Amino acid sequence: MEPRLVGEKKLRNKGLKDMKLKLAAFGAFALVLTACAQQEEPEPVYVQPSYDKYGAASCPTGYQLATTEAGQTVCSPVS
């Protein structure tokens, strides 16, 4: 009976190795697909301008005054 148990153990170990190999291959394939996926354009981050008592808009350092497509006055990052 001993030889049979040893043989079953070897088969189980072989099955685990095959499963690990398949899992590693699947993981590598998923990683490649993720890396090649089309990236979306990042949306710009706008800051609301400050207004003085005369209604003139101003932006903090590193931003410039801009108008969005919707017609809003915003501060956009300087490129």
Biopython code that builds the backbone (N, CA, C, O; Angstrom):
import numpy as np
from Bio.PDB.StructureBuilder import StructureBuilder

atoms = [
    (1, "MET", "N", (0.792, -1.201, 0.000)),
    (1, "MET", "CA", (0.000, 0.000, 0.000)),
    (1, "MET", "C", (0.840, 1.274, 0.000)),
    (1, "MET", "O", (0.412, 2.293, -0.542)),
    (2, "GLU", "N", (2.006, 1.232, 0.587)),
    (2, "GLU", "CA", (2.881, 2.397, 0.640)),
    (2, "GLU", "C", (3.199, 2.963, -0.737)),
    (2, "GLU", "O", (3.075, 4.173, -0.929)),
    (3, "PRO", "N", (3.603, 2.143, -1.704)),
    (3, "PRO", "CA", (3.940, 2.692, -3.015)),
    (3, "PRO", "C", (2.770, 3.443, -3.651)),
    (3, "PRO", "O", (2.960, 4.442, -4.345)),
    (4, "ARG", "N", (1.577, 2.952, -3.405)),
    (4, "ARG", "CA", (0.402, 3.616, -3.978)),
    (4, "ARG", "C", (0.225, 5.015, -3.391)),
    (4, "ARG", "O", (-0.092, 5.949, -4.128)),
    (5, "LEU", "N", (0.423, 5.182, -2.081)),
    (5, "LEU", "CA", (0.287, 6.482, -1.446)),
    (5, "LEU", "C", (1.340, 7.456, -1.965)),
    (5, "LEU", "O", (1.055, 8.633, -2.187)),
    (6, "VAL", "N", (2.547, 6.960, -2.153)),
    (6, "VAL", "CA", (3.613, 7.812, -2.680)),
    (6, "VAL", "C", (3.253, 8.271, -4.093)),
    (6, "VAL", "O", (3.460, 9.434, -4.439)),
    (7, "GLY", "N", (2.720, 7.371, -4.902)),
    (7, "GLY", "CA", (2.326, 7.717, -6.263)),
    (7, "GLY", "C", (1.204, 8.747, -6.290)),
    (7, "GLY", "O", (1.216, 9.660, -7.116)),
    (8, "GLU", "N", (0.230, 8.604, -5.385)),
    (8, "GLU", "CA", (-0.873, 9.566, -5.307)),
    (8, "GLU", "C", (-0.355, 10.935, -4.885)),
    (8, "GLU", "O", (-0.819, 11.966, -5.373)),
    (9, "LYS", "N", (0.605, 10.932, -3.980)),
    (9, "LYS", "CA", (1.185, 12.189, -3.510)),
    (9, "LYS", "C", (1.893, 12.906, -4.660)),
    (9, "LYS", "O", (1.781, 14.123, -4.803)),
    (10, "LYS", "N", (2.622, 12.144, -5.478)),
    (10, "LYS", "CA", (3.317, 12.725, -6.623)),
    (10, "LYS", "C", (2.323, 13.316, -7.611)),
    (10, "LYS", "O", (2.551, 14.391, -8.167)),
    (11, "LEU", "N", (1.217, 12.606, -7.826)),
    (11, "LEU", "CA", (0.189, 13.114, -8.739)),
    (11, "LEU", "C", (-0.423, 14.406, -8.212)),
    (11, "LEU", "O", (-0.673, 15.338, -8.976)),
    (12, "ARG", "N", (-0.662, 14.456, -6.912)),
    (12, "ARG", "CA", (-1.214, 15.663, -6.312)),
    (12, "ARG", "C", (-0.244, 16.834, -6.447)),
    (12, "ARG", "O", (-0.656, 17.946, -6.778)),
    (13, "ASN", "N", (1.027, 16.592, -6.194)),
    (13, "ASN", "CA", (2.039, 17.644, -6.331)),
    (13, "ASN", "C", (2.131, 18.131, -7.776)),
    (13, "ASN", "O", (2.270, 19.329, -8.026)),
    (14, "LYS", "N", (2.055, 17.198, -8.723)),
    (14, "LYS", "CA", (2.102, 17.573, -10.142)),
    (14, "LYS", "C", (0.894, 18.438, -10.497)),
    (14, "LYS", "O", (1.017, 19.413, -11.238)),
    (15, "GLY", "N", (-0.280, 18.070, -9.961)),
    (15, "GLY", "CA", (-1.486, 18.854, -10.208)),
    (15, "GLY", "C", (-1.365, 20.259, -9.648)),
    (15, "GLY", "O", (-1.811, 21.216, -10.281)),
    (16, "LEU", "N", (-0.767, 20.399, -8.465)),
    (16, "LEU", "CA", (-0.570, 21.723, -7.870)),
    (16, "LEU", "C", (0.399, 22.564, -8.701)),
    (16, "LEU", "O", (0.189, 23.764, -8.878)),
    (17, "LYS", "N", (1.456, 21.934, -9.206)),
    (17, "LYS", "CA", (2.420, 22.659, -10.038)),
    (17, "LYS", "C", (1.760, 23.131, -11.324)),
    (17, "LYS", "O", (1.987, 24.256, -11.769)),
    (18, "ASP", "N", (0.934, 22.260, -11.928)),
    (18, "ASP", "CA", (0.230, 22.654, -13.156)),
    (18, "ASP", "C", (-0.720, 23.813, -12.885)),
    (18, "ASP", "O", (-0.830, 24.738, -13.690)),
    (19, "MET", "N", (-1.403, 23.757, -11.746)),
    (19, "MET", "CA", (-2.354, 24.810, -11.399)),
    (19, "MET", "C", (-1.620, 26.138, -11.178)),
    (19, "MET", "O", (-2.083, 27.192, -11.615)),
    (20, "LYS", "N", (-0.468, 26.073, -10.493)),
    (20, "LYS", "CA", (0.319, 27.285, -10.251)),
    (20, "LYS", "C", (0.805, 27.878, -11.572)),
    (20, "LYS", "O", (0.798, 29.095, -11.753)),
    (21, "LEU", "N", (1.227, 27.010, -12.491)),
    (21, "LEU", "CA", (1.699, 27.469, -13.793)),
    (21, "LEU", "C", (0.569, 28.141, -14.576)),
    (21, "LEU", "O", (0.771, 29.188, -15.190)),
    (22, "LYS", "N", (-0.615, 27.536, -14.551)),
    (22, "LYS", "CA", (-1.767, 28.120, -15.247)),
    (22, "LYS", "C", (-2.150, 29.458, -14.635)),
    (22, "LYS", "O", (-2.468, 30.405, -15.354)),
    (23, "LEU", "N", (-2.121, 29.540, -13.309)),
    (23, "LEU", "CA", (-2.453, 30.789, -12.624)),
    (23, "LEU", "C", (-1.429, 31.880, -12.956)),
    (23, "LEU", "O", (-1.801, 33.034, -13.169)),
    (24, "ALA", "N", (-0.166, 31.526, -12.998)),
    (24, "ALA", "CA", (0.879, 32.493, -13.345)),
    (24, "ALA", "C", (0.718, 32.968, -14.788)),
    (24, "ALA", "O", (0.884, 34.155, -15.069)),
    (25, "ALA", "N", (0.399, 32.063, -15.698)),
    (25, "ALA", "CA", (0.198, 32.429, -17.103)),
    (25, "ALA", "C", (-1.014, 33.348, -17.244)),
    (25, "ALA", "O", (-0.970, 34.331, -17.984)),
    (26, "PHE", "N", (-2.084, 33.030, -16.539)),
    (26, "PHE", "CA", (-3.282, 33.876, -16.578)),
    (26, "PHE", "C", (-2.975, 35.265, -16.025)),
    (26, "PHE", "O", (-3.413, 36.266, -16.592)),
    (27, "GLY", "N", (-2.231, 35.333, -14.932)),
    (27, "GLY", "CA", (-1.854, 36.613, -14.338)),
    (27, "GLY", "C", (-1.005, 37.447, -15.284)),
    (27, "GLY", "O", (-1.209, 38.656, -15.396)),
    (28, "ALA", "N", (-0.062, 36.819, -15.962)),
    (28, "ALA", "CA", (0.788, 37.531, -16.920)),
    (28, "ALA", "C", (-0.038, 38.048, -18.096)),
    (28, "ALA", "O", (0.168, 39.170, -18.559)),
    (29, "PHE", "N", (-0.969, 37.230, -18.575)),
    (29, "PHE", "CA", (-1.847, 37.636, -19.679)),
    (29, "PHE", "C", (-2.722, 38.818, -19.267)),
    (29, "PHE", "O", (-2.888, 39.764, -20.037)),
    (30, "ALA", "N", (-3.276, 38.772, -18.070)),
    (30, "ALA", "CA", (-4.112, 39.866, -17.575)),
    (30, "ALA", "C", (-3.288, 41.147, -17.420)),
    (30, "ALA", "O", (-3.773, 42.239, -17.717)),
    (31, "LEU", "N", (-2.063, 41.016, -16.963)),
    (31, "LEU", "CA", (-1.185, 42.176, -16.799)),
    (31, "LEU", "C", (-0.877, 42.826, -18.145)),
    (31, "LEU", "O", (-0.876, 44.052, -18.258)),
    (32, "VAL", "N", (-0.617, 42.013, -19.158)),
    (32, "VAL", "CA", (-0.343, 42.533, -20.501)),
    (32, "VAL", "C", (-1.575, 43.246, -21.055)),
    (32, "VAL", "O", (-1.454, 44.324, -21.636)),
    (33, "LEU", "N", (-2.750, 42.659, -20.882)),
    (33, "LEU", "CA", (-3.978, 43.297, -21.366)),
    (33, "LEU", "C", (-4.236, 44.625, -20.662)),
    (33, "LEU", "O", (-4.661, 45.591, -21.296)),
    (34, "THR", "N", (-3.986, 44.677, -19.379)),
    (34, "THR", "CA", (-4.183, 45.901, -18.617)),
    (34, "THR", "C", (-3.210, 46.980, -19.081)),
    (34, "THR", "O", (-3.591, 48.144, -19.210)),
    (35, "ALA", "N", (-1.978, 46.610, -19.328)),
    (35, "ALA", "CA", (-0.965, 47.572, -19.755)),
    (35, "ALA", "C", (-1.265, 48.126, -21.148)),
    (35, "ALA", "O", (-0.943, 49.277, -21.443)),
    (36, "CYS", "N", (-1.878, 47.311, -21.997)),
    (36, "CYS", "CA", (-2.156, 47.727, -23.365)),
    (36, "CYS", "C", (-3.522, 48.394, -23.522)),
    (36, "CYS", "O", (-3.875, 48.831, -24.617)),
    (37, "ALA", "N", (-4.278, 48.472, -22.453)),
    (37, "ALA", "CA", (-5.612, 49.066, -22.535)),
    (37, "ALA", "C", (-5.507, 50.552, -22.885)),
    (37, "ALA", "O", (-4.542, 51.221, -22.516)),
    (38, "GLN", "N", (-6.499, 51.049, -23.591)),
    (38, "GLN", "CA", (-6.497, 52.456, -23.997)),
    (38, "GLN", "C", (-6.690, 53.333, -22.763)),
    (38, "GLN", "O", (-7.611, 53.129, -21.973)),
    (39, "GLN", "N", (-5.813, 54.298, -22.619)),
    (39, "GLN", "CA", (-5.879, 55.207, -21.479)),
    (39, "GLN", "C", (-6.817, 56.367, -21.785)),
    (39, "GLN", "O", (-6.825, 56.891, -22.899)),
    (40, "GLU", "N", (-7.602, 56.761, -20.798)),
    (40, "GLU", "CA", (-8.501, 57.897, -20.969)),
    (40, "GLU", "C", (-7.736, 59.193, -20.740)),
    (40, "GLU", "O", (-6.782, 59.240, -19.964)),
    (41, "GLU", "N", (-8.173, 60.241, -21.428)),
    (41, "GLU", "CA", (-7.579, 61.559, -21.230)),
    (41, "GLU", "C", (-7.958, 62.070, -19.845)),
    (41, "GLU", "O", (-9.129, 62.020, -19.468)),
    (42, "PRO", "N", (-6.992, 62.558, -19.088)),
    (42, "PRO", "CA", (-7.335, 63.116, -17.782)),
    (42, "PRO", "C", (-8.104, 64.433, -17.948)),
    (42, "PRO", "O", (-7.815, 65.228, -18.842)),
    (43, "GLU", "N", (-9.069, 64.639, -17.084)),
    (43, "GLU", "CA", (-9.838, 65.874, -17.135)),
    (43, "GLU", "C", (-9.079, 66.949, -16.372)),
    (43, "GLU", "O", (-8.513, 66.679, -15.312)),
    (44, "PRO", "N", (-9.063, 68.173, -16.908)),
    (44, "PRO", "CA", (-8.347, 69.243, -16.205)),
    (44, "PRO", "C", (-9.036, 69.600, -14.882)),
    (44, "PRO", "O", (-10.257, 69.522, -14.753)),
    (45, "VAL", "N", (-8.218, 69.988, -13.916)),
    (45, "VAL", "CA", (-8.737, 70.407, -12.614)),
    (45, "VAL", "C", (-8.740, 71.926, -12.602)),
    (45, "VAL", "O", (-7.709, 72.570, -12.795)),
    (46, "TYR", "N", (-9.905, 72.476, -12.374)),
    (46, "TYR", "CA", (-10.036, 73.927, -12.348)),
    (46, "TYR", "C", (-10.211, 74.419, -10.921)),
    (46, "TYR", "O", (-10.736, 73.713, -10.060)),
    (47, "VAL", "N", (-9.756, 75.651, -10.688)),
    (47, "VAL", "CA", (-9.920, 76.315, -9.398)),
    (47, "VAL", "C", (-10.798, 77.541, -9.645)),
    (47, "VAL", "O", (-10.693, 78.195, -10.682)),
    (48, "GLN", "N", (-11.654, 77.835, -8.688)),
    (48, "GLN", "CA", (-12.503, 79.015, -8.829)),
    (48, "GLN", "C", (-11.659, 80.269, -8.607)),
    (48, "GLN", "O", (-10.871, 80.324, -7.663)),
    (49, "PRO", "N", (-11.817, 81.268, -9.463)),
    (49, "PRO", "CA", (-11.051, 82.500, -9.293)),
    (49, "PRO", "C", (-11.551, 83.323, -8.107)),
    (49, "PRO", "O", (-12.686, 83.170, -7.657)),
    (50, "SER", "N", (-10.687, 84.187, -7.620)),
    (50, "SER", "CA", (-11.064, 85.144, -6.571)),
    (50, "SER", "C", (-11.487, 86.433, -7.255)),
    (50, "SER", "O", (-10.941, 86.801, -8.295)),
    (51, "TYR", "N", (-12.448, 87.109, -6.674)),
    (51, "TYR", "CA", (-12.931, 88.369, -7.246)),
    (51, "TYR", "C", (-12.689, 89.482, -6.240)),
    (51, "TYR", "O", (-12.931, 89.313, -5.045)),
    (52, "ASP", "N", (-12.208, 90.624, -6.730)),
    (52, "ASP", "CA", (-12.045, 91.766, -5.840)),
    (52, "ASP", "C", (-13.362, 92.540, -5.768)),
    (52, "ASP", "O", (-14.363, 92.121, -6.349)),
    (53, "LYS", "N", (-13.362, 93.665, -5.058)),
    (53, "LYS", "CA", (-14.614, 94.408, -4.852)),
    (53, "LYS", "C", (-15.133, 95.044, -6.146)),
    (53, "LYS", "O", (-16.279, 95.489, -6.193)),
    (54, "TYR", "N", (-14.316, 95.092, -7.184)),
    (54, "TYR", "CA", (-14.750, 95.649, -8.467)),
    (54, "TYR", "C", (-15.230, 94.561, -9.435)),
    (54, "TYR", "O", (-15.687, 94.861, -10.538)),
    (55, "GLY", "N", (-15.124, 93.298, -9.013)),
    (55, "GLY", "CA", (-15.580, 92.184, -9.846)),
    (55, "GLY", "C", (-14.522, 91.633, -10.779)),
    (55, "GLY", "O", (-14.826, 90.818, -11.650)),
    (56, "ALA", "N", (-13.272, 92.074, -10.608)),
    (56, "ALA", "CA", (-12.187, 91.568, -11.454)),
    (56, "ALA", "C", (-11.702, 90.213, -10.907)),
    (56, "ALA", "O", (-11.409, 90.079, -9.719)),
    (57, "ALA", "N", (-11.627, 89.234, -11.782)),
    (57, "ALA", "CA", (-11.201, 87.893, -11.377)),
    (57, "ALA", "C", (-9.681, 87.793, -11.354)),
    (57, "ALA", "O", (-8.996, 88.394, -12.182)),
    (58, "SER", "N", (-9.165, 87.033, -10.404)),
    (58, "SER", "CA", (-7.725, 86.764, -10.351)),
    (58, "SER", "C", (-7.514, 85.329, -9.887)),
    (58, "SER", "O", (-8.355, 84.751, -9.197)),
    (59, "CYS", "N", (-6.371, 84.764, -10.280)),
    (59, "CYS", "CA", (-6.051, 83.369, -9.965)),
    (59, "CYS", "C", (-4.801, 83.297, -9.100)),
    (59, "CYS", "O", (-3.958, 84.193, -9.146)),
    (60, "PRO", "N", (-4.679, 82.233, -8.310)),
    (60, "PRO", "CA", (-3.458, 82.062, -7.522)),
    (60, "PRO", "C", (-2.252, 81.770, -8.423)),
    (60, "PRO", "O", (-2.413, 81.482, -9.609)),
    (61, "THR", "N", (-1.057, 81.844, -7.856)),
    (61, "THR", "CA", (0.171, 81.578, -8.602)),
    (61, "THR", "C", (0.138, 80.164, -9.177)),
    (61, "THR", "O", (-0.236, 79.217, -8.485)),
    (62, "GLY", "N", (0.533, 80.023, -10.452)),
    (62, "GLY", "CA", (0.547, 78.728, -11.110)),
    (62, "GLY", "C", (-0.719, 78.454, -11.901)),
    (62, "GLY", "O", (-0.832, 77.411, -12.545)),
    (63, "TYR", "N", (-1.677, 79.380, -11.862)),
    (63, "TYR", "CA", (-2.929, 79.245, -12.604)),
    (63, "TYR", "C", (-3.149, 80.476, -13.455)),
    (63, "TYR", "O", (-2.656, 81.560, -13.143)),
    (64, "GLN", "N", (-3.891, 80.300, -14.532)),
    (64, "GLN", "CA", (-4.232, 81.436, -15.395)),
    (64, "GLN", "C", (-5.739, 81.473, -15.593)),
    (64, "GLN", "O", (-6.415, 80.447, -15.513)),
    (65, "LEU", "N", (-6.244, 82.648, -15.848)),
    (65, "LEU", "CA", (-7.671, 82.838, -16.057)),
    (65, "LEU", "C", (-8.079, 82.229, -17.391)),
    (65, "LEU", "O", (-7.418, 82.460, -18.403)),
    (66, "ALA", "N", (-9.157, 81.458, -17.404)),
    (66, "ALA", "CA", (-9.630, 80.806, -18.628)),
    (66, "ALA", "C", (-11.150, 80.736, -18.595)),
    (66, "ALA", "O", (-11.776, 80.932, -17.554)),
    (67, "THR", "N", (-11.726, 80.454, -19.754)),
    (67, "THR", "CA", (-13.171, 80.289, -19.867)),
    (67, "THR", "C", (-13.437, 78.882, -20.399)),
    (67, "THR", "O", (-12.832, 78.463, -21.386)),
    (68, "THR", "N", (-14.343, 78.155, -19.742)),
    (68, "THR", "CA", (-14.671, 76.796, -20.181)),
    (68, "THR", "C", (-15.614, 76.861, -21.377)),
    (68, "THR", "O", (-16.102, 77.928, -21.749)),
    (69, "GLU", "N", (-15.858, 75.693, -21.971)),
    (69, "GLU", "CA", (-16.792, 75.619, -23.103)),
    (69, "GLU", "C", (-18.197, 76.034, -22.684)),
    (69, "GLU", "O", (-18.982, 76.509, -23.505)),
    (70, "ALA", "N", (-18.509, 75.852, -21.401)),
    (70, "ALA", "CA", (-19.827, 76.216, -20.883)),
    (70, "ALA", "C", (-19.920, 77.702, -20.574)),
    (70, "ALA", "O", (-20.987, 78.196, -20.210)),
    (71, "GLY", "N", (-18.793, 78.425, -20.719)),
    (71, "GLY", "CA", (-18.798, 79.866, -20.487)),
    (71, "GLY", "C", (-18.456, 80.283, -19.068)),
    (71, "GLY", "O", (-18.608, 81.454, -18.721)),
    (72, "GLN", "N", (-17.998, 79.357, -18.241)),
    (72, "GLN", "CA", (-17.616, 79.695, -16.874)),
    (72, "GLN", "C", (-16.198, 80.237, -16.837)),
    (72, "GLN", "O", (-15.326, 79.772, -17.571)),
    (73, "THR", "N", (-15.974, 81.220, -15.981)),
    (73, "THR", "CA", (-14.626, 81.742, -15.768)),
    (73, "THR", "C", (-13.972, 80.898, -14.683)),
    (73, "THR", "O", (-14.505, 80.777, -13.579)),
    (74, "VAL", "N", (-12.818, 80.314, -14.994)),
    (74, "VAL", "CA", (-12.110, 79.425, -14.073)),
    (74, "VAL", "C", (-10.616, 79.730, -14.125)),
    (74, "VAL", "O", (-10.142, 80.461, -14.994)),
    (75, "CYS", "N", (-9.897, 79.155, -13.182)),
    (75, "CYS", "CA", (-8.445, 79.225, -13.182)),
    (75, "CYS", "C", (-7.928, 77.851, -13.596)),
    (75, "CYS", "O", (-8.220, 76.853, -12.937)),
    (76, "SER", "N", (-7.164, 77.796, -14.681)),
    (76, "SER", "CA", (-6.607, 76.525, -15.134)),
    (76, "SER", "C", (-5.099, 76.515, -14.900)),
    (76, "SER", "O", (-4.467, 77.571, -14.939)),
    (77, "PRO", "N", (-4.511, 75.343, -14.659)),
    (77, "PRO", "CA", (-3.064, 75.265, -14.424)),
    (77, "PRO", "C", (-2.271, 75.763, -15.615)),
    (77, "PRO", "O", (-2.638, 75.522, -16.765)),
    (78, "VAL", "N", (-1.185, 76.458, -15.331)),
    (78, "VAL", "CA", (-0.293, 76.927, -16.385)),
    (78, "VAL", "C", (0.521, 75.735, -16.865)),
    (78, "VAL", "O", (1.088, 75.004, -16.053)),
    (79, "SER", "N", (0.585, 75.526, -18.198)),
    (79, "SER", "CA", (1.331, 74.378, -18.717)),
    (79, "SER", "C", (2.767, 74.711, -18.925)),
    (79, "SER", "O", (3.542, 73.858, -19.359)),
]
sb = StructureBuilder()
sb.init_structure("model")
sb.init_model(0)
sb.init_chain("A")
sb.init_seg("    ")
for serial, (resi, resn, name, xyz) in enumerate(atoms, 1):
    if name == "N":
        sb.init_residue(resn, " ", resi, " ")
    sb.init_atom(name, np.array(xyz, "f"), 0.0, 1.0, " ", f" {name:<3s}", serial, name[0])
structure = sb.get_structure()
